[in-house]
Every structure is written in C-alpha cells, then in structure tokens.
Amino acid sequence: MSSDQFGVQMQELNNIEADWRSVSSRLEELSRRIGRIHATLARATAVDLASSTVAGLPGFAVAYQVLDDVRQIEAATKRLQADKDRLTQEMAQDADKIKAVREEYEATEKKIAEGMKKPPKHTPPTPSPKKPTGGTHHQGDGGHHGNGTPDGTRTDAARIPVSQVTYGGAGSWKGGKEACEDYINQAMDKLGITDPQARARWMQGMLTIASRESAYNSPHYQVNKGDVNAVGAPMSDGAPARSSRGGWQCIPGTFAEYHQPGTSTDIYDPVANCAASMNYIMSRYHVSRDGSNLASQVQQADPNRKPRGY
C-alpha cells in the first residue's frame, strides 16, 4: 500500500475528527444552556409560589418537577459528553498510528526519488558473481528454471517475454481474506508445496502481504498508479507499463521473470500473481520452500513488524 492510500485514510479520520469537534461544540453549548435553566429554576423555587396554581397544582410543585427533569437531562448530557471524550481519545490514538506508518512510507519514497541505489520493488535481481544463486540455467528463448540452491530454495519459475503479459483481468477477481486464502492454496499447489507446516507459514506470510499491498485484492487497490514503479506508456488497463498490479502487486517485469508454469499470463489473475510473487521471494530473498525463514527475511510478510515494501 502506498502513502497516497494512507492519505485517503487520514483524510477520512480528519473528517471524523471535524464531525466530533462539531458535536463537542454543540454539547458544550447545550450544557451551558441547561446550566442557565437549572440556575433560573433554582431561583424560582426559592420564591413562595404557594398562592399561584398551574392546572390546579401549586406553582412551586411544578417548578420543582421541571427542575428535576432538567437535572435528569443535565446528567444524560454529561454521560454523552463523557462517551464523546472517550471515543475522541481512541480516534486520536488510531490516527496517530496511521500517520506514523504514512510518514514512514513518505520518507522511503523521498529517499528513492533522491537517487538511492537500490532496485525498485519487484525488480528482478541482477546476478552477482560474488554471491551466485546457483542452479539456474537458461534454455531456448530464455526460459528460467530454478533448481536446488545453496540455501535450500528452489523455484520452478519459467520466464516469459514481458510482451506476453496480459492485463484483461482487472477487477474481475474476488477480493477479501477468504478469497485470498483460496488463491494462496492454489498457488502452493502449483508450486508443489505440500507439507502442512510449510503451507501454514506461506499462508500467513502471503496473507499479510496481500492485506498490506492490496487490501486483500480489493478492486480499489489492484493497480498502483502513484508509486515510483508507475512509469511507461499506458497498457490496455490504462495504467503505466511498469505499475504494480494484482493482489501481491507485481510489476510486469517481475511477473514475467518469475512466472509459474501452468498459471495464467494475466497479471491480475490472483493465482498467477501470487505464484510469481512466491517465486520472486524465494529467489530474491533466499526464502526456503518450507517458508521457515519467510517472516524473518521479508518484513512485509511478518505481521509482527511494520509494513515495508518488498
């Protein structure tokens, strides 16, 4: 999730805060008016009204009855004011948390814009002779097939040309946590991850990423047109060529590089998107296929740490 999306949430909280200020002002004015009524009636009851009648009742009895009603209204107003103060405090605490996360994202984006020498999110890594990934070879048109690596990771990714990536599925796939659980299970089936403990680790990590990157594949966040990746000519979905897309926010180059055989070439297909993201994570961050070091290697997959792009 990008900082502009946090900005939307902050604006909503600001609107709520403004509404609370309006309610607070009205409650305080109501309290002042009730106080004046209370004082007036208190003075009235001190006057001997025994000689006058209202509807056959002594006037002072009516005054005392009205005074009692006003006191009840005043007590109810105080309770309402207390509830308002408590909710306002809770809202302020939540706003501070979201503001802190937003500021962290803004600081990171500023550093990138100023020329930090690190690859943008989901950029395929450049092999280094000093630290080989091992077991990688190219066949035919450049298909990439991962074998066993020194750290125990392995992917079956088969690179496809970026020109073969399609964009027709935007908005056509279900969102939500339950739907993402199903997509992750299908992706793990495609990758051949069968061990229950391994699947549980990957499920937690990939669900955490989906919640942070796309609000569980929400149609509103399936494409990011506002971060540093969003450059290039518009594609058929109307977004810049390199924009992050799908439930796990792959850019087309990464989706093509780590495409999982047997899955769709549509970057919005959540099973294909998730599988490519898992292949990328295993290769880029040396995460084991059993997912035992997923949370430690990829902060965005760790629910116990702050969000961070991956």
C-alpha positions as CSV (number, residue, x, y, z in Angstrom):
1,M,0.0,0.0,0.0
2,S,1.4,3.4,-0.9
3,S,1.5,6.6,1.1
4,D,-1.3,8.2,-1.0
5,Q,-3.7,5.4,0.1
6,F,-2.7,6.2,3.7
7,G,-3.5,9.8,2.9
8,V,-7.1,8.7,2.0
9,Q,-7.5,7.1,5.3
10,M,-6.0,10.1,7.1
11,Q,-8.5,12.3,5.3
12,E,-11.4,10.1,6.5
13,L,-10.1,10.3,10.0
14,N,-9.8,14.1,9.7
15,N,-13.4,14.3,8.6
16,I,-14.5,12.2,11.6
17,E,-12.4,14.4,13.9
18,A,-14.1,17.5,12.4
19,D,-17.5,16.0,13.0
20,W,-16.6,15.2,16.6
21,R,-15.4,18.8,17.1
22,S,-18.8,20.0,15.8
23,V,-20.7,17.6,18.2
24,S,-18.4,18.6,21.0
25,S,-19.2,22.3,20.4
26,R,-22.9,21.6,20.4
27,L,-22.8,19.5,23.5
28,E,-20.9,22.2,25.3
29,E,-23.4,24.8,24.3
30,L,-26.3,22.5,25.3
31,S,-24.6,22.1,28.7
32,R,-24.3,25.9,29.2
33,R,-28.0,26.4,28.3
34,I,-29.1,23.6,30.6
35,G,-27.0,25.2,33.3
36,R,-28.7,28.5,32.9
37,I,-32.1,26.8,33.0
38,H,-31.1,25.0,36.1
39,A,-30.0,28.2,37.8
40,T,-33.1,30.1,36.9
41,L,-35.4,27.3,38.1
42,A,-33.4,27.0,41.3
43,R,-34.0,30.7,42.0
44,A,-37.7,30.3,41.1
45,T,-38.2,27.6,43.6
46,A,-36.9,29.8,46.3
47,V,-39.8,32.2,45.8
48,D,-43.1,31.5,47.5
49,L,-45.4,30.4,44.7
50,A,-47.9,28.7,47.0
51,S,-50.6,31.2,46.2
52,S,-50.5,30.6,42.5
53,T,-51.7,27.5,40.7
54,V,-50.9,25.9,37.4
55,A,-53.5,23.4,36.2
56,G,-54.8,23.1,39.8
57,L,-51.3,22.4,41.2
58,P,-49.2,24.7,43.4
59,G,-46.8,26.6,41.2
60,F,-43.7,25.7,43.3
61,A,-44.5,21.9,42.8
62,V,-44.5,22.4,39.1
63,A,-41.2,24.3,39.4
64,Y,-39.6,21.5,41.4
65,Q,-40.9,18.9,38.9
66,V,-39.4,20.9,36.0
67,L,-36.2,21.3,37.9
68,D,-35.9,17.6,38.4
69,D,-36.5,17.0,34.7
70,V,-33.7,19.5,33.9
71,R,-31.4,17.7,36.3
72,Q,-32.0,14.4,34.5
73,I,-31.3,16.0,31.2
74,E,-28.2,17.5,32.5
75,A,-27.0,14.1,33.8
76,A,-27.7,12.5,30.5
77,T,-25.8,15.2,28.7
78,K,-22.8,14.7,31.0
79,R,-22.8,10.9,30.1
80,L,-23.0,11.7,26.5
81,Q,-20.1,14.2,26.8
82,A,-18.0,11.5,28.6
83,D,-18.7,9.0,25.8
84,K,-17.7,11.6,23.3
85,D,-14.5,12.3,25.1
86,R,-13.6,8.6,25.3
87,L,-14.3,8.0,21.6
88,T,-12.4,11.1,20.6
89,Q,-9.3,9.9,22.5
90,E,-9.5,6.4,20.9
91,M,-9.9,8.0,17.4
92,A,-6.8,10.2,18.0
93,Q,-4.7,7.2,19.0
94,D,-5.7,5.3,15.8
95,A,-5.0,8.4,13.7
96,D,-1.5,8.7,15.3
97,K,-0.7,5.1,14.3
98,I,-1.8,5.5,10.7
99,K,0.0,8.9,10.5
100,A,3.3,7.2,11.7
101,V,3.0,4.5,9.0
102,R,2.2,7.0,6.3
103,E,5.2,9.2,7.3
104,E,7.5,6.1,7.1
105,Y,6.3,5.4,3.5
106,E,6.7,9.0,2.5
107,A,10.3,9.1,3.9
108,T,11.1,5.9,1.9
109,E,9.7,7.3,-1.3
110,K,11.6,10.5,-0.8
111,K,14.9,8.7,-0.5
112,I,14.2,6.7,-3.6
113,A,13.3,9.8,-5.5
114,E,16.6,11.4,-4.4
115,G,18.5,8.6,-6.0
116,M,19.1,5.8,-3.5
117,K,20.9,3.0,-5.3
118,K,18.6,0.1,-4.7
119,P,16.2,-1.7,-7.1
120,P,12.5,-0.6,-7.0
121,K,10.0,-3.0,-5.6
122,H,9.7,-6.3,-7.6
123,T,12.6,-5.5,-9.9
124,P,14.3,-8.8,-10.9
125,P,17.7,-9.1,-9.2
126,T,20.9,-8.9,-11.2
127,P,23.0,-12.0,-10.7
128,S,26.3,-11.2,-8.8
129,P,29.4,-13.3,-9.4
130,K,30.3,-12.8,-5.7
131,K,27.1,-14.3,-4.5
132,P,25.7,-16.8,-7.1
133,T,22.2,-18.0,-6.6
134,G,23.2,-21.4,-8.0
135,G,21.4,-24.0,-10.1
136,T,20.0,-21.5,-12.6
137,H,20.3,-22.1,-16.3
138,H,18.6,-20.7,-19.5
139,Q,17.1,-22.7,-22.3
140,G,15.5,-22.0,-25.6
141,D,14.0,-18.5,-25.6
142,G,15.5,-17.7,-22.2
143,G,13.2,-19.8,-20.0
144,H,14.3,-19.7,-16.4
145,H,14.1,-22.9,-14.4
146,G,15.3,-22.9,-10.8
147,N,16.8,-25.9,-9.3
148,G,18.3,-26.5,-5.8
149,T,20.3,-23.6,-4.5
150,P,22.9,-23.5,-1.7
151,D,20.4,-22.2,0.9
152,G,17.8,-24.9,0.1
153,T,15.5,-22.8,-2.0
154,R,14.2,-23.9,-5.4
155,T,11.7,-22.4,-7.9
156,D,10.1,-23.8,-11.0
157,A,9.7,-20.4,-12.5
158,A,9.8,-20.2,-16.3
159,R,10.4,-16.7,-17.6
160,I,8.1,-15.5,-20.3
161,P,8.6,-12.4,-22.5
162,V,7.1,-9.3,-21.0
163,S,5.2,-8.8,-24.2
164,Q,3.2,-12.0,-23.3
165,V,1.9,-10.5,-20.1
166,T,-1.8,-9.6,-20.4
167,Y,-4.0,-7.1,-18.4
168,G,-7.6,-8.1,-19.1
169,G,-8.5,-9.3,-15.6
170,A,-8.5,-6.1,-13.7
171,G,-11.5,-6.0,-11.3
172,S,-12.8,-9.4,-12.4
173,W,-11.5,-11.4,-9.4
174,K,-12.9,-11.6,-6.0
175,G,-11.3,-9.7,-3.1
176,G,-11.3,-10.4,0.6
177,K,-9.3,-12.5,3.0
178,E,-11.2,-15.7,2.3
179,A,-10.8,-15.4,-1.4
180,C,-7.0,-14.7,-1.0
181,E,-6.7,-17.8,1.2
182,D,-8.1,-19.8,-1.7
183,Y,-5.7,-18.1,-4.2
184,I,-2.7,-18.9,-2.0
185,N,-3.7,-22.5,-1.6
186,Q,-4.0,-22.8,-5.4
187,A,-0.6,-21.1,-5.9
188,M,1.0,-23.5,-3.4
189,D,-0.5,-26.4,-5.3
190,K,1.1,-25.1,-8.5
191,L,4.5,-24.8,-6.8
192,G,4.2,-28.2,-5.3
193,I,4.4,-27.1,-1.7
194,T,2.5,-29.9,0.2
195,D,3.9,-30.0,3.7
196,P,1.2,-28.7,6.1
197,Q,3.6,-26.7,8.2
198,A,5.2,-25.1,5.1
199,R,1.8,-24.3,3.7
200,A,0.8,-22.7,7.1
201,R,3.9,-20.4,7.1
202,W,3.4,-19.4,3.5
203,M,-0.3,-18.8,4.1
204,Q,0.3,-16.4,7.0
205,G,3.1,-14.6,5.1
206,M,1.3,-14.2,1.8
207,L,-2.0,-13.2,3.5
208,T,0.0,-10.5,5.4
209,I,1.5,-9.2,2.1
210,A,-1.9,-9.2,0.4
211,S,-3.5,-7.3,3.2
212,R,-0.8,-4.6,3.1
213,E,-0.3,-4.4,-0.7
214,S,-3.9,-4.6,-2.0
215,A,-6.3,-4.8,1.0
216,Y,-6.8,-8.5,0.1
217,N,-7.0,-8.0,-3.7
218,S,-9.6,-5.1,-3.3
219,P,-10.6,-3.7,-6.7
220,H,-9.7,-0.3,-5.4
221,Y,-6.0,-1.3,-4.9
222,Q,-5.3,-3.8,-7.7
223,V,-3.2,-1.4,-9.6
224,N,-0.9,1.3,-8.2
225,K,-0.5,4.4,-10.4
226,G,1.1,6.5,-7.8
227,D,4.4,5.0,-6.7
228,V,7.9,5.0,-8.3
229,N,7.2,2.0,-10.5
230,A,4.3,3.7,-12.3
231,V,6.2,4.8,-15.4
232,G,5.9,3.9,-19.1
233,A,3.3,4.0,-21.8
234,P,-0.3,3.1,-20.7
235,M,-1.2,-0.5,-21.2
236,S,-4.6,-2.0,-22.1
237,D,-5.8,-1.5,-18.5
238,G,-5.0,2.2,-18.7
239,A,-2.1,2.1,-16.2
240,P,1.5,2.9,-16.9
241,A,3.5,-0.1,-18.2
242,R,5.6,-0.7,-15.0
243,S,2.8,-0.2,-12.5
244,S,2.5,-2.7,-9.7
245,R,-0.6,-4.9,-10.2
246,G,-2.6,-7.6,-8.7
247,G,-3.2,-8.9,-5.2
248,W,0.6,-9.1,-4.5
249,Q,1.5,-6.0,-6.5
250,C,3.9,-7.5,-9.1
251,I,5.3,-5.3,-11.8
252,P,5.1,-6.9,-15.3
253,G,8.9,-7.5,-15.5
254,T,8.9,-9.5,-12.3
255,F,5.6,-11.3,-13.1
256,A,7.2,-12.4,-16.4
257,E,10.6,-13.3,-14.9
258,Y,9.1,-15.5,-12.2
259,H,6.0,-16.7,-14.0
260,Q,4.9,-20.1,-12.7
261,P,4.2,-22.7,-15.5
262,G,0.6,-23.8,-15.6
263,T,-0.7,-20.4,-14.5
264,S,-2.3,-17.6,-16.5
265,T,-0.3,-14.9,-18.2
266,D,-2.8,-12.3,-16.9
267,I,-1.0,-10.3,-14.2
268,Y,-4.4,-9.7,-12.5
269,D,-5.0,-13.5,-12.1
270,P,-4.5,-13.8,-8.4
271,V,-3.2,-17.4,-8.5
272,A,-0.6,-16.5,-11.2
273,N,0.2,-13.2,-9.4
274,C,0.7,-15.0,-6.0
275,A,2.8,-17.8,-7.5
276,A,5.1,-15.4,-9.3
277,S,5.4,-13.4,-6.1
278,M,6.4,-16.5,-4.1
279,N,9.0,-17.4,-6.8
280,Y,10.3,-13.9,-6.6
281,I,10.5,-14.0,-2.8
282,M,12.4,-17.4,-2.8
283,S,14.9,-16.1,-5.4
284,R,15.3,-12.5,-4.3
285,Y,15.3,-13.1,-0.5
286,H,16.6,-16.7,-0.4
287,V,13.5,-17.8,1.4
288,S,13.3,-21.6,1.8
289,R,10.5,-23.5,0.1
290,D,9.2,-24.6,3.5
291,G,8.7,-20.9,4.4
292,S,10.7,-21.3,7.7
293,N,12.5,-18.0,7.2
294,L,9.8,-16.1,5.3
295,A,8.9,-13.8,8.1
296,S,12.5,-13.1,9.1
297,Q,13.7,-12.4,5.5
298,V,10.7,-10.4,4.2
299,Q,9.4,-7.8,6.6
300,Q,6.3,-7.2,4.5
301,A,5.3,-10.8,5.3
302,D,5.8,-10.5,9.0
303,P,2.5,-9.5,10.8
304,N,4.6,-8.6,13.9
305,R,6.6,-5.9,12.2
306,K,5.7,-2.7,10.4
307,P,4.7,-2.8,6.7
308,R,7.6,-2.4,4.3
309,G,7.7,-2.7,0.5
310,Y,9.2,-5.9,-0.8
